[in-house]
Amino acid sequence: MTTTAPEPTVGAPRVRERDRAVSAYAELSRMVKERGLFDRRHGYYAVRISAAALAITALVAGVVVLGDSWWQLLPAAALGMIGTQFAFLGHDGAHQQVFESSTRNKWAARVFAGLCAGLSHGWWMNKHTRHHAAPNQIGKDTDIESVVVAFHPEEAQRRRGLRAALTRHQGWFFLPLLLLSGANLHVDSVKALARRSPVKGRWADLGFIVAHWSVYATVLLTTMGPGKAAAFVGVHLAVFGLCMGGAFAPNHVGMPIVERGAKIDFLRRQVLTSRNIRGGLVIDFLMGGLNRQVEHHLFPSMPRPNLRRVQPMVREFCATHGIPYTETSLVGSYRAIISHLNEVGLRAGDPFSCPLASQLRA
């Protein structure tokens, strides 16, 4: 499905309605601010950070106690989940959600990402900023550019041979591929630091990552044999990738793709390309609050726990102004993802498919 901007000289009533909605969004933002929903939630984050720190301390103690045993695969899986929670805290800090001070948020994000999760904050911040500026837009959002998965027809049509054949059924491979995405994140992070292209805080990130993996390797190699250590790393990264991918993929994959050069106002760009996931506290925990993706994209600096409070206001606002607001279950989101990816692959392999007709049918 593709979203394109309306021509400015056509459909004047629609343009006026769009302008009214944008103006109303400014009023919505004012109401949200008056209700204190942008205020920092220090108590919430103090509990989150303390819980994560206690969890990683207990896990390291458990690894030392278990010693050279295959039971180590259980804490390996737990480490994947704990690492994801640190990554979520890094995400919140990067969005200025934790502290009033921009500097403190930046360093908190760098510590959570680099020292605790082993990823470069500068590398991730660069790509994530582009994502928020133009979600799901070809040529701008690097989250939909991949050498493995074709997220849009333009990429799928460039593929030939075995890659093209696999792409036609890529939706069925997507979930298994998430198991590899954790390792891929770490490789991309290190590659970004090794390139000459600018990365903010390169040396700080490098120092944190070296410290992270040095402690990691020391603990493993002093408590278990090389074979079990390798298995530990494999399980850890597989669970980390599954948790990270499982939190981020449902938010935008399968939502409208914006063509190159298309102009869309901020409000519709963020709402139309985002998908919310229904669920209670378990979904909130597993997805780090990103299950309220529409609200997060409209108010990226809003502290995570306040997204739940602003959601009814945003839902009502979208209904009033006729803006489609997408919300589904976690299972429903993956059905949509698999269907979309398979459709992209199959459409690229059909020389008689008409893109315009496909858009109109959608």
N, C-alpha and C positions, 0 to 999 in steps of 0.2 A: 504494500500500500504506500502511496506517495502523496505527500502534502506539498502543494506549491502555493506561492503567494498570489492573491488576486491582482489583476491588472488595475492600476489606479484610475483608469478612465472608464472602467466597466463596473456596473453594479454599484452605483453610488449609494443606494440604501444600505448595502452590506458594509461599505466602507464607513458610513456614518455610524452604523451599529458597532463596528469594530472600535471606532474612536470612542464611543460612549463606554464600551466595556473597559478600554484602557484607562479612561478617566475614572471609572468606577473602581478600578484596581488601586488607583492612588488613594481613594477614599477607604477602601478595604485595608490597605497598609496602615493608614492613619488609625483606624479603629483597632487594629491588631496591636499597634504600638501603645495606644492608650490603655489597653487591657494588660499591659506589662508582659506580653508574650515574647518580647525580645530580651527581657531581663535575664541575666545569667542565673543558672541553677547550681550554685556552688555545692550545696549539700548533695544533690544528685550525683554530680561528678566525683565528689569526694568518696562517696560510697562505691561508685563504679571502679574508680582507680584503686581503691583499697582492696576491693574484692578481687580484682585482676592480679594485684601484687601478691595477695595471700594465696591465690590459686597457683601462680607460677612457683612460689616458694614451696608449697606443699608438693607440687609435681616433681620438682628437683629432689626433694627429700625422698619421695617415693621411688624415683629412679635409682638413687643411691642405695636404698634399702633392698630393692628387688635384685640388684646386681646383675650377674650374667645369666639372665633368664628370658625365655620367650614371652613371659608376661609383660615384658617391657613394651610390647606393642600396644597395650592398653593406655599407658601414659603417653605414648607417641600419638595416639588418636586424640587424647585429651589436649595435648600440646597444640594440635592443629586448631582446635576450637578456641583455646585460650589466645593463641596468636591472632585469630580473627577478631576477638574482642579488643585486643590492643590496636589492631588496624582500624577498627571502628572509632576508638578513642583518638587515634591520629587523624582520622577523617574529620571528627568534630573539632579538634584543635585547629586544623587547617582552615575550617570554615569560621573561625573566630567564635565558636560557641561556648568555650569552656571558661575563659577569663575575659575581663574587660580589656586588659592590655594586649595589643596586637603582638608585641614581642614575646610575651609569655605564652600566648597561644601558638606562635610559630615554633618556639623551642619545645613546647609540650608535644606538638605534632611530630617534630623531628625525633624526639626521644622515643615516643610510642612507635613510630614507624621504623626507625633505624635500629635503636638499641633493643627494643622489645620484639619487633616483628621481623627485623632483618631486611627492611626495604628502604630505598632511598626516598626521603620525603621530597626533595627537590625534583627528582624525576617524576614522581607521581603527581605532584602539584602542577607541574607544567601541563601534563596531559589532562588532568581533571579540570583545570581552569578552562581549557578549550572545550571540554565536554559541556560544562555548564553554560558557556557562551553560545553554543550552537548544538544542542543535543540532537543526535540522529541526522545531522546534515553531512552529506557527502563532501569530502574535501576539507572539512573542518573538525569534525568529531572523530578523533583517533580511536575511540572505543568501538567504532563500527568498521575499522580497517584491520584486517587480519589476513595472514598468509594461510591460515588453516580453515577458518569458517568464512563463508561469503555472506555477509549480513544484508547485502543489497544487490539487485540485478546487475549493476554496472561492474561490480567485482566478479560476480559469477560468470558473466559473459566473456571475461578476459581469460578464463581458465581453459586449458586444453589437456587432452590425454587422460591419464589416470586421475589427476586432480579434478577435472571436469566430471568424470564418472562418479567419483566419490561425493562431489558437491551436490549431485542430483538427489542424494539421499542423506544429506548432511544433518538433517534434523535428528535422525536416529542415533547419530554419533555424538551429539552435543553433550549429553549428560556424562558419558564416559570420558569425553575430552576435558571436562571440568576437573577430573582427577589429576590431570597433567598441568592445569593452569597455575597451581601453586608454585611448582618448580619454574614454570615459564615467567611468572612475575619476578622471581628472584634473579633469573638470568637477565631479563630485560633491564632490571634495576641496575645490576652491575655493569652491563653493556653501556647504559646511558652515562654512568660515571666514568667509564673508560674512554668514551668518545670526546672529541675536542669541542663539541657543541656545548654552549653554556648551560650549566645546571647550578641554580642557586644553592649555596651551602654545600658545595661538592665535597670539601674536605671534612666538614663536620659529619656529613652523611657517611662518608667513607670510614671515618674513625668509629662511628657507632656500629656500622655493619661489621667491620673487622672485630670489634669487641664482642658483638653478638655471636658471631660464628666461632670465635676463639673459645668463649665460655662453653658454647654448645658442644664443640668437638672435644674439649677437655673433659666435660662431664661424661660424655658417651664413652670415650676411649679409656677412661679410668674405671668404668663400672661394668663394661661388657666387651665381648670380643668384636672384631671388625665385622663379621657377618651379621650379628645381631644389631650392631650400630648402623649398618647400611639399611637393614630392614626398618629400623626405628626411623631413620631419615625418610625412607620411602613412604611409610604410613603417615608420618607427620605431614609431609608436603601434599600427599593425596587428600587428606582430610582438610588441610588448610585451603587447598584449591577448591574442593567441593563446597566448603562453607563460604568462601569469598565469592566464588562464581554464583553459588546459590542465592547470595544476598544481592548481587549487582545485576545479574542477567534478567530477572523478572521485571526490572524497573523500566527497561526501554526496548529490549529485543522483541520484535514483532509489532511494535508500535510504528506509526507512520514515519517513512523516510523522507527527509527534505532534500530536494534536488540541489545541485550546485548553483550558487548564485541567487537562490530564492530569498525573498525578503518577507519576513513574518514578524509581527510585533512580538515583544517579549512575552506577553501574557499567553497568547495562543501557542507560541513556540514551546513554552515550558509545559503547558497543560496537555496539549495534544500529543506530545511525544513521550509522556510519562504514564506509568501504570502503577496504581496502588495495589497492595496485597492485604486482603482481609485477614484477621486473626487476632488472637489475644496476646497475653504476655509472652508466650512461647515464641510466636512469630516476631514480636518486638525484639526479643533477645537474640534470636538466630539471625535476624536481618539488621540488627543494630539501629533500628528506627528508620531504615531506608525503605521499609514497607509503606511509608507515607511519602512516596517519592514526589507526588504532585506538590505537596506542601513544602517539601524540602527544596524543590527547584524554584518555587515562588519566593520563599523566604530562607535562603541558604545559610544565613547567620543565626537563625532561630535555634536555641538549644533543643536537643533531641527530644526531651520529655514534653516540650510544649507543642510539638507537631500534632499530638493527639488532641490537644485543646483547640487548635486552630482549624482542624479538619472539617468540623461541621460548618464553619463560616465559609471555607473555600468551596465546599460542596454546594452550599446554598447559592453562593455567588455565581458559580458556573451554571447552575440550573436556571437562575434568573436571566443570564445573558446568553443562554443557548450554546454554551461551550461544552462539548462532550467531555465528561469526567469518567475516566476508566478505573474501575476497581474490580478485582476478582480474587479468587482463592489462589493459594500457592500452586495447587494442582492445575487449576485453570490457566494460570500464567504459563506453565510449562507445556500445556497442550497448545497454547497459542504460539509459543516459541518454536516448538517442533514443527507445527504446521507452517509457520512463516518461513523457516529455514528450508524446509523441503520444497515449498512453493517457489522460493527464490532459485533453488537449484534446478528444479524441473522447468521453470520458465526460461532459464538461460539455455537449456538444451532443446527448446522448441523453436525452430527457425520461423514458424508461422504465427507465433504469439504476437499479439498487438498490445503494447504497453498501455496505450490509452484505454483500450477496451477492458484491460485488467483493472485499471484504476476505477473505471466507471462501475464495473461489477462489484468491486470492493466497497 
